[in-house]
Amino acid sequence: MERVKLGDVCKKTFNINWKKNIEKTFQYIDLSSVSRKEFRIIDSSEINVNNAPSRAKQVVQSNDVIFATTRPTLKRITIITKEYDAQICSTGFTVLRVNSDMAYFRYIFYILQSVKFIQSMEDMQHGASYPAVSDKDVKNYQIPLPALPKQKAIAQKLDLARSLIELRKESIAKLDDLAKSVFVEMFGDPLENEMGWEVVKLKNITNKIGSGSTPKGGKDSYKDEGLSLIRSLNIHDNTFKYKNLALIDDVQANKLSNVIVEKDDVLLNITGASVCRCTIVPDNVLPARVNQHVAIIRTNETIDAKFLLHLFISGGYKQKLMNIATSGGATREAITKENLELLSLINPPLPLQNKFAQTIQKIEAQKALYEAELIKLEENFEGLLQASFT
């Protein structure tokens, strides 16, 4: 198959002349505007000649493909939609304006996501603090170039695979919304407490509240096998992320014997950007310990763990926790053990909580099926992606 330089299938782009656009405002796309997971623009800011950053130069058009050359392995890649036609993007992106007579823009979009392309960029990146590649590096990359109909067929196949992933994600999100609706229907607003439930302190309905520490040596001390060390990156609301689950040996685990995780423990992130994310420990990661960024909350016989979890992640109560985490005015969000012990929360009759937990268990069983399907769909997409550009 013919291979050509990426730049050979692209047209020339141009920068804005601010002197000729003194009266105009534009939407500005910087590096943080592009979602690394969704490959789309999730935010933009309004700029004009007076407040434009020095990097706000490149004029983009519909169907342009942009790729962030700063930290290229982060894969900030997207296609410019009509909404952003004739707007401005950062010079931290390479703008690829695909010549439609030679290549299909969505075909190029997927090439930029391939392992081979990203590996090539990683090999060429330079700079320790802000590793980057140049526009020239990107445009010199050799791409396979089949006939246009073949390019479109490849892109359409990948579009379909990705659409199946998005549909499954939507199904999972709807189940999460259903769980929240069931909670509100049964218990009302946990802050307003319009149903008049008993109010208790967290310390009076728990057998343990505590966090751990990181083994000496940090990530370099982690093992290839052993006991689980749960970190904040594993904790998401009503979800446990297994990726990058750390493992420690018995010697390290014994030093964390005061933070042994048990079945049905509620895990709450208590520091950093992920503060207040919360879930229940899955059985299949036990035996386990937690590091200093995660608190174990072990309920006693007067409250159901699933009820407590869903209370913590309900909209109003989640915001209450966030307000506590940021109340100190510090640069780093944090919730202390004392903060947790003194938390006030509703405590409806235990049989009603148990009924709620049974309903949630059915919802989560369906969610688990969807999540297993999502993993397979994502694996299928990655396989198609890599096979398409060999």
C-alpha positions as CSV (number, residue, x, y, z in Angstrom):
1,M,0.0,0.0,0.0
2,E,1.2,3.5,-0.8
3,R,2.6,5.4,2.2
4,V,2.9,9.2,2.2
5,K,3.7,11.9,4.7
6,L,0.8,13.1,6.7
7,G,1.5,16.7,5.7
8,D,1.2,15.7,2.0
9,V,-2.5,15.1,2.3
10,C,-3.2,18.4,4.2
11,K,-3.8,22.0,3.1
12,K,-2.1,25.0,4.4
13,T,-3.6,26.6,7.5
14,F,-3.3,30.2,8.7
15,N,-3.0,32.3,11.8
16,I,-5.3,35.1,12.8
17,N,-4.4,38.7,12.2
18,W,-5.5,40.4,15.4
19,K,-5.1,43.9,14.0
20,K,-7.8,43.1,11.5
21,N,-10.1,41.6,14.1
22,I,-10.1,44.2,16.8
23,E,-13.9,44.3,17.2
24,K,-14.5,40.5,17.1
25,T,-14.7,37.8,19.8
26,F,-13.8,34.2,19.3
27,Q,-14.1,30.9,21.1
28,Y,-10.6,29.7,22.1
29,I,-9.7,26.0,22.2
30,D,-6.7,25.4,24.4
31,L,-5.1,22.0,25.5
32,S,-7.5,21.5,28.4
33,S,-10.5,22.1,26.1
34,V,-10.1,18.6,24.5
35,S,-11.2,15.5,26.4
36,R,-8.6,12.7,26.2
37,K,-11.3,10.1,26.8
38,E,-14.0,11.4,24.5
39,F,-11.9,13.0,21.8
40,R,-14.1,16.0,21.7
41,I,-14.1,19.6,22.8
42,I,-15.7,19.8,26.2
43,D,-15.0,23.5,26.9
44,S,-13.8,26.7,25.4
45,S,-13.3,30.3,26.4
46,E,-14.3,33.6,24.9
47,I,-11.3,35.8,23.8
48,N,-10.7,39.0,21.9
49,V,-7.7,41.1,21.0
50,N,-7.3,42.4,24.5
51,N,-7.3,39.1,26.4
52,A,-6.1,36.6,23.9
53,P,-3.2,34.4,25.2
54,S,0.0,34.5,23.2
55,R,-0.8,31.0,21.9
56,A,-4.2,31.9,20.6
57,K,-3.2,32.2,16.9
58,Q,-4.4,29.3,14.7
59,V,-7.7,29.7,12.9
60,V,-9.6,26.4,12.6
61,Q,-12.3,25.2,10.2
62,S,-15.0,22.5,10.3
63,N,-13.5,19.0,9.8
64,D,-10.0,20.1,10.7
65,V,-8.3,17.4,12.8
66,I,-6.2,18.8,15.7
67,F,-3.5,17.0,17.7
68,A,-1.8,18.4,20.8
69,T,1.9,18.4,20.3
70,T,2.6,19.1,24.0
71,R,2.6,15.8,25.9
72,P,1.6,14.0,22.8
73,T,1.1,10.6,24.5
74,L,-1.9,12.1,26.3
75,K,-3.8,11.8,23.0
76,R,-5.6,15.2,22.9
77,I,-7.1,14.7,19.5
78,T,-10.4,15.9,18.0
79,I,-12.3,17.0,14.9
80,I,-13.4,20.6,14.7
81,T,-17.2,20.7,14.5
82,K,-19.4,23.4,12.9
83,E,-19.8,25.0,16.2
84,Y,-16.1,26.0,16.2
85,D,-15.7,26.8,12.5
86,A,-13.6,30.0,12.1
87,Q,-12.6,30.0,15.8
88,I,-9.1,29.9,17.3
89,C,-7.0,27.2,18.8
90,S,-3.7,27.1,20.6
91,T,-0.4,26.8,18.9
92,G,0.0,23.7,21.2
93,F,-2.0,21.9,18.5
94,T,-1.0,20.8,15.0
95,V,-4.0,21.7,12.8
96,L,-4.5,19.2,10.0
97,R,-6.7,20.5,7.2
98,V,-7.2,17.4,5.2
99,N,-7.4,17.7,1.4
100,S,-10.6,15.9,0.6
101,D,-9.4,14.9,-2.8
102,M,-6.7,12.8,-1.2
103,A,-7.8,11.7,2.2
104,Y,-10.9,11.4,4.4
105,F,-10.6,13.5,7.6
106,R,-12.1,10.9,9.9
107,Y,-9.6,8.3,8.5
108,I,-6.8,10.7,9.6
109,F,-8.5,11.3,12.9
110,Y,-8.3,7.6,13.7
111,I,-4.7,7.3,12.5
112,L,-3.7,9.8,15.1
113,Q,-5.2,7.5,17.8
114,S,-3.2,4.4,16.6
115,V,-0.5,2.9,18.8
116,K,2.1,3.2,16.0
117,F,1.5,7.0,15.6
118,I,1.5,7.7,19.3
119,Q,4.6,5.5,19.8
120,S,6.3,7.5,17.0
121,M,5.5,10.7,18.7
122,E,6.7,9.4,22.1
123,D,10.0,8.4,20.5
124,M,10.5,11.9,19.0
125,Q,9.3,14.1,21.9
126,H,11.8,16.2,23.7
127,G,11.9,18.3,26.8
128,A,11.8,17.0,30.4
129,S,9.2,19.3,32.0
130,Y,7.0,19.7,28.9
131,P,7.7,16.9,26.5
132,A,6.6,17.9,23.0
133,V,6.9,17.2,19.3
134,S,6.8,19.8,16.5
135,D,4.3,20.3,13.7
136,K,7.0,19.0,11.4
137,D,7.3,15.8,13.4
138,V,3.6,15.2,13.0
139,K,3.4,16.1,9.4
140,N,6.4,13.9,8.5
141,Y,4.8,10.8,9.9
142,Q,4.3,8.2,7.1
143,I,0.7,7.1,6.8
144,P,-0.9,4.2,4.7
145,L,-3.1,5.8,2.0
146,P,-5.5,3.5,0.4
147,A,-8.1,4.8,-2.1
148,L,-10.7,7.2,-0.7
149,P,-13.5,4.6,-0.7
150,K,-11.3,2.3,1.4
151,Q,-10.5,5.1,3.8
152,K,-14.1,5.9,4.3
153,A,-15.0,2.3,4.8
154,I,-12.3,2.0,7.5
155,A,-13.5,5.2,9.3
156,Q,-17.1,4.0,9.1
157,K,-16.3,0.7,10.7
158,L,-14.4,2.5,13.5
159,D,-17.3,5.0,13.9
160,L,-19.7,2.1,14.4
161,A,-17.4,0.4,16.9
162,R,-17.1,3.7,18.9
163,S,-20.8,4.4,18.7
164,L,-21.5,1.0,20.4
165,I,-19.1,2.0,23.2
166,E,-20.9,5.3,23.7
167,L,-24.3,3.6,23.7
168,R,-23.2,1.2,26.4
169,K,-21.7,4.1,28.5
170,E,-25.1,5.8,28.2
171,S,-26.8,2.7,29.5
172,I,-24.5,2.5,32.5
173,A,-25.1,6.2,33.2
174,K,-28.9,5.7,33.1
175,L,-28.6,2.9,35.6
176,D,-26.6,5.3,37.9
177,D,-29.4,7.9,37.4
178,L,-32.0,5.2,38.3
179,A,-30.2,4.4,41.5
180,K,-30.2,8.1,42.5
181,S,-33.9,8.4,41.7
182,V,-34.7,5.3,43.9
183,F,-32.7,6.9,46.8
184,V,-34.6,10.2,46.6
185,E,-38.0,8.4,46.2
186,M,-37.4,6.3,49.3
187,F,-35.6,8.8,51.5
188,G,-36.0,12.3,50.1
189,D,-33.3,14.9,50.3
190,P,-30.8,13.8,52.9
191,L,-30.0,17.4,53.8
192,E,-33.5,18.8,53.9
193,N,-34.8,15.6,55.7
194,E,-38.4,16.5,54.8
195,M,-39.4,12.9,55.8
196,G,-38.2,13.5,59.4
197,W,-35.7,10.6,59.7
198,E,-33.5,10.2,62.8
199,V,-30.3,12.2,62.5
200,V,-27.0,10.6,63.8
201,K,-23.3,11.3,63.8
202,L,-21.2,9.1,61.6
203,K,-19.0,8.1,64.6
204,N,-22.0,6.5,66.3
205,I,-22.9,4.2,63.4
206,T,-19.5,3.0,62.5
207,N,-17.0,0.5,63.9
208,K,-14.0,2.0,62.1
209,I,-13.0,5.3,60.4
210,G,-9.3,5.4,59.3
211,S,-6.8,5.8,56.5
212,G,-3.5,4.2,55.8
213,S,-0.1,5.2,54.2
214,T,2.1,4.6,51.2
215,P,4.8,2.0,51.7
216,K,8.3,3.4,51.8
217,G,9.6,3.9,48.3
218,G,6.3,4.8,46.8
219,K,5.3,3.2,43.5
220,D,8.8,1.7,43.1
221,S,8.0,-0.6,46.1
222,Y,4.9,-2.2,44.5
223,K,5.0,-5.8,43.6
224,D,3.9,-8.0,40.7
225,E,1.8,-10.1,43.0
226,G,0.5,-9.8,46.6
227,L,-2.2,-8.0,48.5
228,S,-4.1,-5.1,47.1
229,L,-3.2,-1.6,48.1
230,I,-6.2,0.6,47.2
231,R,-5.4,4.2,46.1
232,S,-7.6,7.2,45.3
233,L,-7.3,6.5,41.6
234,N,-9.1,3.2,42.1
235,I,-12.1,4.9,43.8
236,H,-14.9,6.4,41.7
237,D,-18.5,7.1,42.7
238,N,-20.2,3.7,43.0
239,T,-17.4,2.2,40.8
240,F,-14.1,0.6,41.5
241,K,-11.4,1.0,38.8
242,Y,-9.1,-2.0,38.7
243,K,-6.6,-0.4,36.4
244,N,-3.3,0.4,38.2
245,L,-4.3,-1.4,41.3
246,A,-1.1,-1.6,43.3
247,L,0.1,-4.8,45.0
248,I,2.2,-5.2,48.1
249,D,3.9,-8.1,49.9
250,D,3.1,-9.5,53.4
251,V,5.9,-7.4,55.0
252,Q,4.5,-4.2,53.7
253,A,0.9,-5.3,54.4
254,N,1.8,-6.0,58.1
255,K,3.0,-2.4,58.5
256,L,-0.5,-1.4,57.4
257,S,-2.3,-3.9,59.7
258,N,-4.4,-1.1,61.2
259,V,-6.1,-0.5,57.8
260,I,-7.2,-3.9,56.8
261,V,-10.1,-3.6,54.4
262,E,-13.1,-5.8,55.0
263,K,-16.1,-6.9,53.0
264,D,-18.7,-4.1,52.5
265,D,-16.3,-1.4,53.7
266,V,-17.2,2.0,52.3
267,L,-14.1,3.7,50.8
268,L,-14.0,7.5,50.6
269,N,-11.2,9.6,49.0
270,I,-10.2,12.2,51.5
271,T,-7.5,14.3,49.8
272,G,-6.6,15.7,46.4
273,A,-8.5,16.4,43.2
274,S,-10.5,13.2,43.6
275,V,-11.7,14.0,47.1
276,C,-15.2,12.8,48.1
277,R,-15.3,10.0,45.5
278,C,-16.8,7.0,47.1
279,T,-17.5,3.3,46.6
280,I,-17.8,0.0,48.4
281,V,-14.9,-2.4,48.2
282,P,-15.4,-5.2,45.7
283,D,-14.9,-8.7,47.2
284,N,-12.4,-9.7,44.5
285,V,-9.8,-7.2,45.6
286,L,-9.7,-8.5,49.1
287,P,-7.4,-9.0,51.0
288,A,-6.5,-5.3,50.8
289,R,-5.1,-2.2,52.5
290,V,-5.6,1.5,51.8
291,N,-3.1,4.3,51.4
292,Q,-3.3,7.7,53.2
293,H,-5.6,9.2,50.6
294,V,-8.5,6.8,51.2
295,A,-10.6,6.4,54.3
296,I,-12.2,3.1,55.4
297,I,-15.7,3.7,56.8
298,R,-17.0,0.4,58.4
299,T,-20.6,0.6,59.3
300,N,-22.1,-1.1,62.4
301,E,-25.3,-3.1,62.6
302,T,-27.5,0.1,62.7
303,I,-26.9,1.2,59.1
304,D,-26.6,-0.5,55.7
305,A,-23.4,0.1,53.9
306,K,-25.1,0.5,50.5
307,F,-27.4,3.1,51.9
308,L,-24.4,5.1,53.3
309,L,-22.6,4.9,50.0
310,H,-25.6,6.3,48.1
311,L,-26.2,9.0,50.7
312,F,-22.6,10.1,50.3
313,I,-22.8,10.3,46.4
314,S,-26.3,11.9,46.3
315,G,-26.1,15.4,44.9
316,G,-26.7,17.5,47.9
317,Y,-24.7,15.4,50.4
318,K,-21.8,15.1,47.9
319,Q,-21.7,18.9,47.8
320,K,-21.7,19.0,51.6
321,L,-18.6,16.8,51.6
322,M,-16.9,19.0,49.0
323,N,-17.6,22.1,51.1
324,I,-16.0,20.5,54.1
325,A,-13.0,19.4,52.0
326,T,-12.4,23.0,50.7
327,S,-13.5,24.9,53.9
328,G,-9.9,25.3,55.1
329,G,-8.9,27.5,52.2
330,A,-5.9,25.3,51.6
331,T,-4.4,24.6,48.2
332,R,-5.1,20.9,48.6
333,E,-8.6,19.5,49.3
334,A,-8.9,17.4,52.4
335,I,-11.3,15.8,54.8
336,T,-10.0,14.9,58.3
337,K,-11.0,11.9,60.5
338,E,-12.6,14.4,62.8
339,N,-14.6,15.8,60.0
340,L,-15.9,12.4,59.2
341,E,-16.7,11.4,62.8
342,L,-18.8,14.5,63.3
343,L,-20.8,14.2,60.0
344,S,-24.5,14.4,60.6
345,L,-26.7,12.2,58.4
346,I,-30.1,10.7,58.3
347,N,-30.6,7.2,59.5
348,P,-34.0,5.8,58.3
349,P,-35.3,2.5,59.7
350,L,-32.9,-0.4,58.9
351,P,-35.6,-2.5,57.2
352,L,-36.2,0.3,54.7
353,Q,-32.5,0.7,54.1
354,N,-32.2,-3.1,53.5
355,K,-35.1,-2.8,51.0
356,F,-33.2,-0.1,49.2
357,A,-30.0,-2.2,49.2
358,Q,-31.9,-5.1,47.6
359,T,-33.2,-2.8,44.8
360,I,-29.7,-1.4,44.3
361,Q,-28.3,-4.9,44.1
362,K,-30.5,-5.7,41.1
363,I,-29.5,-2.4,39.4
364,E,-25.9,-3.1,40.0
365,A,-26.2,-6.7,38.7
366,Q,-27.4,-5.2,35.4
367,K,-24.7,-2.5,35.5
368,A,-22.0,-5.2,36.0
369,L,-23.2,-6.9,32.8
370,Y,-23.1,-3.7,30.9
371,E,-19.6,-2.9,32.2
372,A,-18.4,-6.3,31.2
373,E,-19.8,-5.7,27.7
374,L,-18.2,-2.2,27.6
375,I,-14.7,-3.8,28.3
376,K,-15.2,-6.2,25.4
377,L,-16.4,-3.4,23.1
378,E,-13.4,-1.2,24.0
379,E,-11.1,-4.1,23.4
380,N,-12.8,-4.8,20.0
381,F,-12.4,-1.1,19.1
382,E,-8.7,-1.1,19.9
383,G,-8.1,-4.3,17.9
384,L,-9.9,-2.8,14.9
385,L,-8.0,0.5,15.3
386,Q,-4.6,-1.1,15.3
387,A,-5.4,-3.6,12.5
388,S,-6.7,-0.8,10.3
389,F,-3.3,0.9,10.0
390,T,-0.7,-1.9,9.9
